[in-house]
Amino acid sequence: MPRSFVKEARRRVGPKRVRIREIIDRLAAAHPDATIALKSRSPLELLVAVMLSAQTTDVNVNLVTEKLFAKYRKPEDYLAVPPEELERDIFATGFFRQKAKAIRGTMAMLLTEFDGEVPRTLEELVRLPGVGRKTANVVAAELGEAQGIVVDTHVRRLSQRLGLTREEDPVKIERDLKRLVPRADWGRFPHLLIWHGRRVCDARRPRCEDCVLAADLCPSSRV
Ligand code: SF4
């Protein structure tokens, strides 16, 4: 896109600080069902589901966890079987050796340092083996204590298209979004962008003609 066009588009929609409230409200109205797609019934199940979701689809994880969570109910259960058995049980999510090792390490630490409970803060969550910042952010947000903003491929693409960041690096994008998005919305904001990205703002073919942000809030709009 030529530079002059981008400048003109940014001028047309106005500063991001002025637009952000309306962007959130319109997306929330358009996607009232925008929540995490991973199924879980407890903080422990949530943590395991998010750990398994790396490099695979949520649908795939839900198929695996349906049986997994019936068999493994407490942290001790994951340590009571031979590592190979857990590997077999999560095989279909891919990277099963790595994931099984991370889950076992995490369960051991939950028992020794957190009384078998899933911690709530980002600092504590990222200490768990195999739990990176993204996983920790998702878990903390779902447990009602969002301490950051999850940046995945949809959040990155939409934040850039909406002119909310000029960064490429997820850590820098998160920093920009945290300055912009009201704290009360940190948990749901990524879900709104993810669902909008899946349903409307496709990576290759954004359907601007059907987008609630097109006319006045998106500098990348093609309508
Ligand atoms: S107007 Fe187009 S580019 Fe902008 S968010 Fe909507 S679909 Fe995406």
Boltz pocket constraint, residues with backbone or C-beta under 6 A from the ligand:
constraints:
  - pocket:
      binder: B
      contacts: [[A, 161], [A, 162], [A, 200], [A, 201], [A, 202], [A, 206], [A, 207], [A, 208], [A, 211], [A, 212], [A, 213], [A, 214], [A, 215], [A, 218], [A, 219], [A, 220], [A, 221], [A, 222]]
      max_distance: 6.0
